Amino acid sequence: MDVKKSKATVALMMMFMMLFLVNFPGCFSAASQQPNNKKSTHLKPHNGFHSSFLFPVTGNVYPLGYYSISLSIGNPPKVFEFDIDTGSDLTWVQCDAPCTGCTKPIDHLYKPQKHILVSCEHPSCGVVHFPESPHCEKPDDQCDFEIDYVDHGSVLGVVVADVFSLRFMNGSLIHLPLTFGCAYDLKNPGPYDPPAAGVLGLSNGKASILSQLRSFDLTRNVLGHCLSGKGGGFLFLGDDLVPSGMSWMPVSANSKHYLSSPAEVFFDGKPTGIKDLKVVFDSGSSYTYFGFQVYEGVLTLVRKGLTKKPLDTVQDKALPICWKGTKPFKSVHDVKNYFSTLTLKFKDTQNIQLELQPEAYLIVTEDGNACFGILNGTEAGLGDLNVIGDISLIGKMVVYDNEKQRIGWISADCNRLP
């Protein structure tokens, strides 16, 4: 089935515009309701909701540059790998419609069926194009979307709704329809092909998978991830695994991003003069990005701190700013003592701060060099937007509580599932 069209375009920078949940009566399959002889699969409410979902995470900051989970879509279900992204709403997967520019073999692409297409007149299509209205020739036309990235790449596709197979932590298996994007035209993906089959949108917009689950009253609108510096980790949807004693910071209610309170930047425990810094927490970004002035200020302090240290600058294809030692480094632990801690202290909070120790902003490359994992966001096309990426979230359980519009984090062992 050829579903290709080229209609209304929605330009997006760091995120995808919202999609509204496609409503399906009787959405739960018998597999989620009928007991078996070994264990009941009847859904048991937890504080008014059923339970949480837990997913093992694969990937790393370097050399892969992403963290992902696997999800099953369709009937019969087919497994796809998704880059976990708290910086975007719309979940999308490369699909055979047919596809142009897709990076996966054809047998690894999602195959859409005509009956799952979302029409242009459906409310979800209006949300895709918000604040504009869809420009459709006929109400029953398919709902198209286009994502334009800051690096001049783009993704074109059609909005669909299909069955996801998900297992609660209590063992219950459900099959329910969720709305997502079928991407059939990928252009200029950049120096590296998209490693996963698609993107799992986890921002606080109504299009996210988590918001859709919440609309079914299945779980609370809470998610958390714990990313290991050794690779892997875990992701959860729901509030069952939120630890006690966590410190919380409010996030902006007027942004689709997880946008922080203003922060002051300290380096080696001393104020830098950089104040009122707002940052976005984005698991879809491998590295951390600061706007030009903040980036230059922090980099200058890092370089001053390396005076008389046994390090020399070196060119490395991995990142723009790198250093070499007297012999190749094997890990960040070999070099971290030469660097100082960077701290963001957030205002209007109860002394909430995010400590970026050297291992939270350095990588060691395959050539044994240490490279600076904070990048120039202005040069990357982000303007003055500041982004806290995966490198600075490693070794922490980070929880995004959309029920109470807050975010929290705590040091954790991310090398094993809870």
Disulfide bonds with the S-S distance in Angstrom:
Cys95-Cys182 1.89
Cys99-Cys102 1.77
Cys120-Cys136 1.37
Cys125-Cys143 2.27
Cys226-Cys414 1.93
Cys322-Cys371 1.97
